[in-house]
Amino acid sequence: MGYVFGINISIGDEQGQSIGKLWSRLPNQTDLDNNCKTKKFPCPKCACAYSQKYSLNRHLMYECGQEPRFKCPYCEYRYKKSANIYEHVRRRHKNCQVYAIDVLKITEET
């Protein structure tokens, strides 16, 4: 029995269900379209939409139209969210200290 992202990917299970059942449970385009309709707070500047107003405000303040704020300390990789830099360092720069450089703070200090 094998699992990928917590989903049983074996050919059959105890009830004799086939692999076809697995694929039928994956989201299709209609599911994704319906999910977009539940997001009530669209960004006025881009195509992003959010289900909570707080998320839209954060997007407008820190992300939309802004240059990537955080930089990898070991290469030139930059992203708008520090969490993505942390993940990048863990995956690409193994055995290195995990942190991000806040480019905005560096430019404010100079």
Sequence and secondary structure as in RCSB ss.txt:
>XXXX:A:sequence
MGYVFGINISIGDEQGQSIGKLWSRLPNQTDLDNNCKTKKFPCPKCACAYSQKYSLNRHLMYECGQEPRFKCPYC
EYRYKKSANIYEHVRRRHKNCQVYAIDVLKITEET
>XXXX:A:secstr
  EETTEE  S  TT   HHHHHHHS  HHHHHHHHHT  EE SSSS EESSHHHHHHHHHHTTT    EE SSS
S EESSHHHHHHHHHHHSTTS    EEHHHHHHH 
